[in-house]
Amino acid sequence: MNDELIIKPFNSSYIEKILSWTTDIESFYRWSAGVLGDYPITVEAFNKRIKELKSSKLFYPYVVKLDNEVVGFFTLRYRVESVNDLTIGFVILDPNKRGLGYGEKMLKLAINLAFNKYKSDSVNLRVFKDNTAAYKCYKKVGLKENGVTDVYNILDHKWDVVELEKDNK
């Protein structure tokens, strides 16, 4: 057994595994914010939404593998074609791998991919303020609050969001 995570381009064969990590409505919206669809999302609906997003040519989904098993998922996307910064989104890690440092490793890989493959000037992501474990993970990899906040209306509640970013320096 090896501790090294490897990034692979996403394909539809990974969907069932990714969706198995979300067993309740709140945890689904924590990583998807409803952008992928409504809970419970089907494999077909997830696949259709990812294909729609990929068709823009500004959206790149990835999985992370450990010992040839998918243990994480994230995406990189350009907000607009004319700006060279990437947003990391839809970050989810196998619940059995949480709290073991794999989230941090996955985020470092995502940031390196953005800077080295896509030559991004910066990366950013959004996290719900009450998701303290994710927030701490993002801070550990060098992401810093940039002053951008938002409020999402999810499940008849207001969820406060904070944006974090890191420059390619």
N, C-alpha and C positions, 0 to 999 in steps of 0.2 A: 504494500500500500504506500502510496506517495501522497504528499500534501500539496502538490502543485496543481493549480487551477489552469485550465486551458480554455481560451475563447474560441467558439465556433459560430459560424453564421447560423441563424435560426432556420429551421425548416419545420413543416407542419407535423412531422413525426414526434416532435417534442411537446406538442400542445397538451396532450392528456396528462403528462407528467407535471407540467407547469400548473395546470388547473387543479391538480390533486393537492397542491400546497395550500389552497384556500378552501377552508371548510365552513366558513360562515360569511355572512353578508358584509360585516364590518371590515374584516381582514381583506376581503376582495377590493373594497373601495379604498382601503389604505394604500394599495399599490397601483390601482388602476384609475382611481378618481372618477370612475364611470366612463372614461373615454373609450374603453374597449367594448363597452356594452353593459347590459344590466345583469345582475346576479340572479340566479345562477346562469353563467354564460356556458353555452355549448361549445364543443370543439369546433363545430362548423361555423358558428358565429364569430368565435375568436379568430379562426383562420381567415374568414372573409374580411374582418376588420384590419388585420395585419396586412393582408394583400392590398386593401384600399390605401392604407397609410404608406406602404412601400411604393405604390404606383406614383407617388409624388416625386420620387427620386431624391427626397430630402430626409428619408427615414430608414434606419438600419437596425434591424433586430438581431440580437445575439443571445446565445446560451453560453453558460460556463459549465465545464465538465471537470469532475474529479474522478480519477480512476475510471474514465470512460462513461461515467454516469452523470446525467444532467443534474446540476445542483443549484443553478441560478439562471436568471433571465434579466436582461435589460435592453434598452434601446438607446440609440443615439439619433438625434434629429436636429436638423437646422430649423430654426424658427422661420427664417426667411432666407431665400437663396442668396441675397446680396450681402449678408452679414456672416462672417466666418467664425461664428461661435456655435457650439453644439450643446444641446440639452440632453442630459441623461434622464431617461424616464422608465417607467414601468419596472422598477427595481424590485425583484423578489428573489428570495433565497429559500431553498428547502428548509422547512422548520427544524429538521433534524440536524442542520448544519449551523443554525443560528447560535450566537454566543461563543463561537469557537474561532473567530477571526476570519472566517471565510467571506463575510460581507465586506470587510475592509479590503481583503485581497481582491475581491471581484471589482470593487469600486476603483482600486488602483489600476487594475487592468483596463477598465472602461476609460479612465482618464488618459492612460498611456495610449490607448487606441485612438482616442480623439486627437491627441496632440501629435502622435507619430504617423499614423496612417492618413488621417483626414487633415492634418496640419491646421487644426483649429487654433484660433487665438485664445480662446477661453472655453471652459465648460461650466455649465450650471445645472442645477436641479432644484426641484421644489419638494418640500417635505411638510407634512402636517405637524404643527407645533407640538401636539401632544404625543407624537411618535418619538419618544425620547431615545429609544435604542437606535433607531435609524439616524436621528439627528447627531447623536454622539459618534456613530460610525462615520458619518460624512465629515464631521469636524476633524476626526483622526486622520483622514486622508488629505487634509489641507484645504477643504472647502470652507469658505467664510461667508457669513451673511453679507449681502450686498444692499440691504435696505428695501428690497422689493418684497412686499407682502400682498396677500390676497385672501379672500374668503370664498370657500366653495360651499354651496348648499347641497348637502348629501344626506340622504335618509332623514329629511325634515330637520336637520341640524346645520348650524354654521360651523364649518371646519376651517380654522385659521391655518394659513400656509405661510411659510417663509422660504425665500429663495437663497441658495448658497452658490458660490462660484469660486473658480480657481483660474488664474491666468496662466498662459503658457510662457513662463519665464524661467 
